[in-house]
Amino acid sequence: MKPGKDLVSATLLAAVVCPAEAAGSKVVAMPPPLSVEHVHPSGAFVFRTPEGWSVQPRPGRPEAVEAWNGELGLRFVYRDGELGYDSLHAECMMERLAGPMETEPHIKYEYEFVGGVVGRRRALDSAFIVSYSEPRHGHREWRQRSVSVVGEGGSLCVSTYVPRAVWKSSPPARALVDSVLGSVTFRRP
């Protein structure tokens, strides 16, 4: 660990935040190298993606940044200060691809509110299927994973978005989106 940084590795994030996924015996596909580093506008953390990903702030939301590559997406929302991690997580789970009026009311949970620790921060993790009235990026059904991390003076929500059909049929897509999620590195001021 380098002085002045609190590192979070992909293995740590997967194992601590969602131990059931890390404990599985399935062979994991190797994602491409995460060769491009992106710094959140707050400077509080960085994350990595492979070449060719589109990384942009959300219009009208300076605290939110999205990273997309085709059908795979992540949204990072950071706020200074330590919010209540359960209330932040409930808010994080509402970071959808469309508003509530465009989302089917029934949500199918894979798991929800799994707690853990990431370094000296507390974390919650949930994964679920969301159906939209109209297709988003060409799909109506999406698997969303929301991870909330609170501590050390900051609050981070990361949501991953993978079409349900892709999640079920593509181990490389699952490995890639989990790898980008796991690349988050917190930085201390």
Secondary structure, DSSP 8 states (H G I E B T S, - for coil): --TTEE---HHHIIIII-HHHHT--S---------EEEE-TTSSEEEEE-TT-EEEEETTEEEEEEEEETTEEEEEEEEES---HHHHHHHHHT--SS-GGGB-S--EEEEEEEEEEETTEEEEEEEEEEEEEEEETTEEEEEEEEEEEEETTEEEEEEEEEEHHHHHH-HHHHHHHHHHHHT-EEE--
